[in-house]
Amino acid sequence: MSCIRKFMLCKEHELRVEVEFKDNVTVKLTGGTAEIFGTEIAVDQQLLTFSGTKFAIFTWQGAELELSGSSFNAYIADETPMVNYINTHSILHSRRVAAQEAEVSGQGPITMVVGPTDSGKSSLCKLLVNYAVRQGQKPLLVDLDLGQGMITLPGTVGATAVQRPIDPVQESLLLEAPLIYFFGQTSPKENPELYRHYVEHMAEILRRRNANYAVGRAAGLVINSMGWVDGLGYELLLHSARALRATVLIVLEDRLHSELEKEFSGTDVEVLKMPKSGGVVMRTVDFRKMTRSSKISEYFYGVDGKLNITTWVKKFSEVSVYKIGCGPRAPSSALPLGAKPTANPLRVAPVEWTRELQNSVLAITYAISPDDLLTSNVAGFIWVTEVDVQRGQVTYQAPCQGELPTTIFLAGDLKFYE
Ligand SMILES: Nc1ncnc2c1ncn2[C@@H]1O[C@H](COP(=O)(O)OP(=O)(O)OP(=O)(O)O)[C@@H](O)[C@H]1O
């Protein structure tokens, strides 16, 4: 049974809401002003419906809210780090303006938000990007977190110029012309070299874009990093910060902050400590899996589940699929005596169409030949629903109706079950 609850928020308070996947909650602002991770919500107009998520509705001036739904948790918090966050935004903003006004337009702040899993990194990135957009800037949002997929599907790294405040309901941004690379797994653990390769390649492309685009250069970057911050995860974090030439690191945890401060002491990189919001909640492994699945579902069926997907049946000979990694790096004969050949993490190898590929989500790239797959931007994704080995044909679903730009697909371990 649905119930309606009304909340009066005093200034600088937030309403923290949790709703399970099987339920939904509708939010209406009936008075005052409010925002969700920096995206303003309009009074009395928009009804926002959320499902399977945790979020906060914050007010700077005070707000009246009406929430309706069958089952959800909501409570008001009076202590938030929002003043710290807006102050940080103001500093970044003044640097963007200075970069814009410089005689030879300069580089705006390259801000990387770092912290362990569930420390609020993506929420803070959304907030910083949204505040920048609200002040007329178009910073690049870079997502290096394979686990959740802020820009598009999980298993990808990517970048996009954010032109308008991020939709608080939609799980992924799905913006125009993003730069996306398909890693195919939700952690870089199995192939860190490929992760490094994609980050370096993307950093180079972004630098080339900004070299000829003063406005974009001045707006800078906001980078969401992954939550794996120990051992190899820490090394990859440092690698990403250096590859993207981060100028500001915002750290959401004390221990990591002191490590990074030491690491970057004597350099131009500023390492700032920022409090984590008390509202950030740990998500269970199951909850994360469901969030990933809901992102994939949203990609194929839309937020409201009403998008039509197109079914295609192709002969194996018409479409090919590749994977990156695994293959031998060099023959033993080419190696020094006693050295063992190791796997080549960047080897592009064809994959046979077998039932193992059933339910896989494959990337469609702009690759003309398999070798291009290491540097090709992702154009979209298909979902393999049947591999009929006897007939030699594959059935897949695509979100668009026309022919795809390529017949070369890239596979990882990403699967989707309806
Ligand atoms: N103030 C808040 N109140 C309620 N929920 C919040 C708040 N801030 C963040 N959350 C929620 O907490 C969860 C974790 O936050 P977020 O995704 O920003 O963390 P993260 O560090 O990026 O996690 P990961 O490393 O897994 O990507 C998300 O569901 C987010 O919407």
PDBQT file of the ligand as one rigid body, heavy atoms in Angstrom, charges set to zero:
ROOT
HETATM    1  N1  LIG A 501      24.409  12.108   1.553  1.00  0.00    +0.000 N 
HETATM    2  C1  LIG A 501      23.937  10.941   1.127  1.00  0.00    +0.000 A 
HETATM    3  N2  LIG A 501      22.781  10.437   1.640  1.00  0.00    +0.000 NA
HETATM    4  C2  LIG A 501      22.294   9.250   1.225  1.00  0.00    +0.000 A 
HETATM    5  N3  LIG A 501      22.904   8.468   0.330  1.00  0.00    +0.000 NA
HETATM    6  C3  LIG A 501      24.050   8.917  -0.207  1.00  0.00    +0.000 A 
HETATM    7  C4  LIG A 501      24.630  10.173   0.166  1.00  0.00    +0.000 A 
HETATM    8  N4  LIG A 501      25.776  10.334  -0.546  1.00  0.00    +0.000 NA
HETATM    9  C5  LIG A 501      25.904   9.235  -1.318  1.00  0.00    +0.000 A 
HETATM   10  N5  LIG A 501      24.887   8.399  -1.109  1.00  0.00    +0.000 N 
HETATM   11  C6  LIG A 501      24.675   7.079  -1.729  1.00  0.00    +0.000 C 
HETATM   12  O1  LIG A 501      25.645   6.185  -1.166  1.00  0.00    +0.000 OA
HETATM   13  C7  LIG A 501      26.049   5.245  -2.149  1.00  0.00    +0.000 C 
HETATM   14  C8  LIG A 501      27.576   5.281  -2.297  1.00  0.00    +0.000 C 
HETATM   15  O2  LIG A 501      27.948   6.545  -2.786  1.00  0.00    +0.000 OA
HETATM   16  P1  LIG A 501      28.867   6.721  -4.086  1.00  0.00    +0.000 P 
HETATM   17  O3  LIG A 501      28.393   5.889  -5.225  1.00  0.00    +0.000 OA
HETATM   18  O4  LIG A 501      29.010   8.181  -4.323  1.00  0.00    +0.000 OA
HETATM   19  O5  LIG A 501      30.205   6.109  -3.490  1.00  0.00    +0.000 OA
HETATM   20  P2  LIG A 501      31.511   5.677  -4.283  1.00  0.00    +0.000 P 
HETATM   21  O6  LIG A 501      32.653   5.970  -3.396  1.00  0.00    +0.000 OA
HETATM   22  O7  LIG A 501      31.533   6.319  -5.630  1.00  0.00    +0.000 OA
HETATM   23  O8  LIG A 501      31.291   4.121  -4.427  1.00  0.00    +0.000 OA
HETATM   24  P3  LIG A 501      32.082   3.109  -5.420  1.00  0.00    +0.000 P 
HETATM   25  O9  LIG A 501      33.510   3.112  -5.031  1.00  0.00    +0.000 OA
HETATM   26  O10 LIG A 501      31.445   1.810  -5.175  1.00  0.00    +0.000 OA
HETATM   27  O11 LIG A 501      31.833   3.589  -6.820  1.00  0.00    +0.000 OA
HETATM   28  C9  LIG A 501      25.319   5.614  -3.433  1.00  0.00    +0.000 C 
HETATM   29  O12 LIG A 501      24.154   4.834  -3.513  1.00  0.00    +0.000 OA
HETATM   30  C10 LIG A 501      24.964   7.088  -3.213  1.00  0.00    +0.000 C 
HETATM   31  O13 LIG A 501      23.835   7.485  -3.973  1.00  0.00    +0.000 OA
ENDROOT
TORSDOF 0
